[in-house]
Amino acid sequence: MPGGFSYEAAGVSIERGQAAAKMIRDSVEGTHGLEVVSPLGGFAGLYGLLGYTEPVIASSIDGVGTKVLVAKALQRYDSIGADIVNHCANDVLAAGARPLLFLDYVASSRLDPENVAEIVRAAAEACCSLGVALVGGETAEMPGLYGEGDFDVVGVCVGACERVEVITGEAVEVGDVVIGLPSTGLHTNGYTLARRVLEDANVSYSEVPEGFDRTVGEEYLEPHRAYVREILALRAKVEVHGMAHITGGGLPGNLPRALGGLGARVYSSSWEELPIFKLIRSLGNISVEEMRRVFNLGVGFCVMVPEDEVEKALIVLRKEGCDARRIGEVLEGRGIEFAS
């Protein structure tokens, strides 16, 4: 090659990365408050913890899984930006902490500045709505590792609380009530199965199934719901013993993590399963047990409260616009049993 090899010729463009960074700068800086003490573009995001006596730091890292393939197929990237913020913020929230700051990572075979900007702008909007600072991020071009057009999105959320506010599930008692907060759809879990079901049934993302008012693709890209506002309002008024973010593994895989070694009975008739899950079950002829093991089925977050606090808890959550339901109770033993 005349003049020798270059990074650009090898498949990585520094200029594309710089262009993406320039396009997202205003969105990122719009999430900053006085607590952010580092300039954008530094080697690390710096955040001042203000007003804590005995602070405990909570952190979570996650991705959006193969939902990125749905975004790629539909050429729509905003929802996955919101997904990664809300997913990680909910995990931090479930530990008893308030989400404070967020960092994102977008990797691809060839960086598309417009697509990256769409993802990060949506992430910044989600951060703003939660009072979270987007303090940094990274974009990486890795041709050879990712196939043409492939990409991945990862996020890190950090929060804090006083040590006495930490929620581990150890306070959960037999007789406590399980309250379920509704999901908006698949959130960010189960997409490998959900995509395979459509492929095998020859159903396209552009189809509007009977009984639906929008396409399958729009249903699949519905953003992961955040529960920060509702849970912070709840904890200000109600004694909460345990919290669970219902992600991959569904209720059977996630609720036990918040019960302190106890079990629970869940009443499947206590909430309305979302139509998208009924469609997936029908198209794939999937068993009830497998659906429960893979998907949230309409319950995205659970809180465990004492029996005498249930009505107050439901009132608080509904005032926040959350149609929360009493869905079960805590039992002796371990594991989750389902009843009608």
Beta strands, then each sheet from edge to edge (+ up, - down):
strand 1: 55-63
strand 2: 98-108
strand 3: 133-141
strand 4: 151-162
strand 5: 177-182
strand 6: 242-245
strand 7: 263-267
strand 8: 299-305
strand 9: 325-331
strand 10: 335-339
sheet 1: 1+ 4- 2+ 3+
sheet 2: 6+ 8- 5+ 9- 7+ 10+
end
